[in-house]
Amino acid sequence: MVESLFQKLQQAYKGKKIFLTGHTGFKGAWMLKTLSLLGADVKGYALEPQTKDDLFYLIKGEQICDSVIADLRDKKRLEKEIIDFQPDFIFHLAAQPLVRLSYEIPAETFEVNVVGTANVLDAVRLLDKKCDVVLVTTDKVYHNNEWIYPYRENDRLGGYDPYSASKACTELVIDSYRNSFFNSKKYNTHKKGIAVARAGNVIGGGDWSKDRLIPDIAKAFANDKAVVIRNPKSVRPWQHVLEPLMGYLLLGANLAEEPLQFNQAYNFGPQLSDALPVEDMLELAIQSWSKGEYKVESDGHQPHEAGLLKLDINKAIAELKWFPKMNAEQAVSKTMDWYREFSNDGSDMKKFTTNQILCFLNVENLIGKYN
Ligand SMILES: NC(=O)c1ccc[n+]([C@@H]2O[C@H](COP(=O)([O-])OP(=O)(O)OC[C@H]3O[C@@H](n4cnc5c(N)ncnc54)[C@H](O)[C@@H]3O)[C@@H](O)[C@H]2O)c1
């Protein structure tokens, strides 16, 4: 019998100890809920969520993990939490992830993203056990040639804005640790698998970040206002948050089985046909919500933002057997369903979010069995 994705992930993570950084953030909260549905024992490490509407609170995240609220830059604390926990896996998602904010706080962005990752890896050095580590960077690590070709894992890294550069630097740091301390030739001594996941822009319920289009759309539609957009022609890869998260989990599962084969970087993005201009994505959102308007405002003084970036996902498809399940239309629709539910009633977003995950994993039969 062919093993389903749910079964494969359950086999890899049920009863396992997972140290998850960034568990209070958008992706981190979806990851936390997914891991808890898989039966994992999770310890989270991140800053306090920013508002009461953060997904972490809506899913009652504090009840499904040991939640540590602390800074990645607090090296001693981070080390202590990792060493005390003795994790089987680490998923490192915590970061300052916003391009525009990185222009306001560039040095802090470098500190959190680059030094923060080095702090995680330093703690991993102190672990005297097998541990598999998936470090999350971004599609923006690629030196952007503004060309039509999708980027492959072996393309040159770089970064114009501080956020992109910080994540490209993070990858250099990871490479250095992998060579210096977690070298394949000495695997039997250190027993660490170190992999990198590069995903593109993702969408999904519960993202309230500033300067991200979907939260702006959802807030505007819920309040019967027109959403203001800056770069209608910018082509971006649109993908539901659950797609790369399943990629991270599959990568972790494979890494645990074959650490010397999967200790590399993988792209996770949509099919090329689902990289769409912002304007087309908005039309899909309007269709899906059955109402909504937008207006284009460009003040001409905006910081540089990369115009075009597509990811080549063939390596993840071939080696991890990961592939995107939803096209852009389905991803936008699933996202808008979440925000519409939140704005209409919103009384049980924990259940709604759980059900979206179970449907995504094709285990609708489990709906009602899990909260
Ligand atoms: N959302 C996207 O579209 C997208 C795309 C590509 C890559 N990523 C990457 O995915 C990861 C998660 O992104 P997200 O969208 O969930 O971001 P988010 O802003 O919603 O969450 C960030 C998380 O990091 C934590 N964090 C930030 N600074 C910290 C610090 N100094 N110490 C400890 N924790 C800290 C926050 O508390 C939060 O839990 C990031 O590494 C980001 O770069 C996100």
Ligand as a Chemical Component Dictionary entry (heavy atoms), coordinates in Angstrom:
data_LIG
# 
_chem_comp.id                   LIG 
_chem_comp.type                 NON-POLYMER 
_chem_comp.pdbx_formal_charge   0 
_chem_comp.three_letter_code    LIG 
# 
loop_
_chem_comp_atom.comp_id 
_chem_comp_atom.atom_id 
_chem_comp_atom.alt_atom_id 
_chem_comp_atom.type_symbol 
_chem_comp_atom.charge 
_chem_comp_atom.model_Cartn_x 
_chem_comp_atom.model_Cartn_y 
_chem_comp_atom.model_Cartn_z 
_chem_comp_atom.pdbx_ordinal 
LIG N1  N1  N 0  5.886  34.568 5.139  1  
LIG C1  C1  C 0  6.535  34.481 3.996  2  
LIG O1  O1  O 0  5.979  34.770 2.923  3  
LIG C2  C2  C 0  7.964  33.990 3.952  4  
LIG C3  C3  C 0  8.579  33.784 2.708  5  
LIG C4  C4  C 0  9.878  33.293 2.676  6  
LIG C5  C5  C 0  10.550 33.000 3.841  7  
LIG N2  N2  N 1  9.933  33.233 5.048  8  
LIG C6  C6  C 0  10.702 32.900 6.257  9  
LIG O2  O2  O 0  9.916  32.068 7.100  10 
LIG C7  C7  C 0  10.196 32.340 8.466  11 
LIG C8  C8  C 0  8.915  32.657 9.226  12 
LIG O3  O3  O 0  8.335  33.821 8.651  13 
LIG P1  P1  P 0  6.900  34.358 9.071  14 
LIG O4  O4  O 0  6.246  34.851 7.851  15 
LIG O5  O5  O -1 6.220  33.352 9.896  16 
LIG O6  O6  O 0  7.300  35.613 9.980  17 
LIG P2  P2  P 0  6.572  36.204 11.286 18 
LIG O7  O7  O 0  7.055  37.617 11.406 19 
LIG O8  O8  O 0  5.135  35.965 11.255 20 
LIG O9  O9  O 0  7.213  35.351 12.459 21 
LIG C9  C9  C 0  8.539  35.533 12.849 22 
LIG C10 C10 C 0  8.789  34.734 14.110 23 
LIG O10 O10 O 0  10.147 34.978 14.510 24 
LIG C11 C11 C 0  10.144 35.409 15.868 25 
LIG N3  N3  N 0  11.246 36.337 16.077 26 
LIG C12 C12 C 0  11.505 37.486 15.417 27 
LIG N4  N4  N 0  12.595 38.084 15.957 28 
LIG C13 C13 C 0  13.008 37.268 16.959 29 
LIG C14 C14 C 0  14.073 37.338 17.890 30 
LIG N5  N5  N 0  14.930 38.355 17.903 31 
LIG N6  N6  N 0  14.193 36.330 18.777 32 
LIG C15 C15 C 0  13.318 35.283 18.813 33 
LIG N7  N7  N 0  12.305 35.170 17.954 34 
LIG C16 C16 C 0  12.163 36.162 17.048 35 
LIG C17 C17 C 0  8.810  36.093 16.074 36 
LIG O11 O11 O 0  8.491  36.173 17.460 37 
LIG C18 C18 C 0  7.909  35.156 15.302 38 
LIG O12 O12 O 0  7.596  34.043 16.083 39 
LIG C19 C19 C 0  11.227 33.460 8.481  40 
LIG O13 O13 O 0  12.495 32.897 8.613  41 
LIG C20 C20 C 0  11.052 34.099 7.118  42 
LIG O14 O14 O 0  12.221 34.762 6.695  43 
LIG C21 C21 C 0  8.661  33.724 5.133  44 
# 
loop_
_chem_comp_bond.comp_id 
_chem_comp_bond.atom_id_1 
_chem_comp_bond.atom_id_2 
_chem_comp_bond.value_order 
_chem_comp_bond.pdbx_ordinal 
LIG N1  C1  SING 1  
LIG C1  O1  DOUB 2  
LIG C1  C2  SING 3  
LIG C2  C3  SING 4  
LIG C2  C21 DOUB 5  
LIG C3  C4  DOUB 6  
LIG C4  C5  SING 7  
LIG C5  N2  DOUB 8  
LIG N2  C6  SING 9  
LIG N2  C21 SING 10 
LIG C6  O2  SING 11 
LIG C6  C20 SING 12 
LIG O2  C7  SING 13 
LIG C7  C8  SING 14 
LIG C7  C19 SING 15 
LIG C8  O3  SING 16 
LIG O3  P1  SING 17 
LIG P1  O4  DOUB 18 
LIG P1  O5  SING 19 
LIG P1  O6  SING 20 
LIG O6  P2  SING 21 
LIG P2  O7  DOUB 22 
LIG P2  O8  SING 23 
LIG P2  O9  SING 24 
LIG O9  C9  SING 25 
LIG C9  C10 SING 26 
LIG C10 O10 SING 27 
LIG C10 C18 SING 28 
LIG O10 C11 SING 29 
LIG C11 N3  SING 30 
LIG C11 C17 SING 31 
LIG N3  C12 SING 32 
LIG N3  C16 SING 33 
LIG C12 N4  DOUB 34 
LIG N4  C13 SING 35 
LIG C13 C14 SING 36 
LIG C13 C16 DOUB 37 
LIG C14 N5  SING 38 
LIG C14 N6  DOUB 39 
LIG N6  C15 SING 40 
LIG C15 N7  DOUB 41 
LIG N7  C16 SING 42 
LIG C17 O11 SING 43 
LIG C17 C18 SING 44 
LIG C18 O12 SING 45 
LIG C19 O13 SING 46 
LIG C19 C20 SING 47 
LIG C20 O14 SING 48 
# 
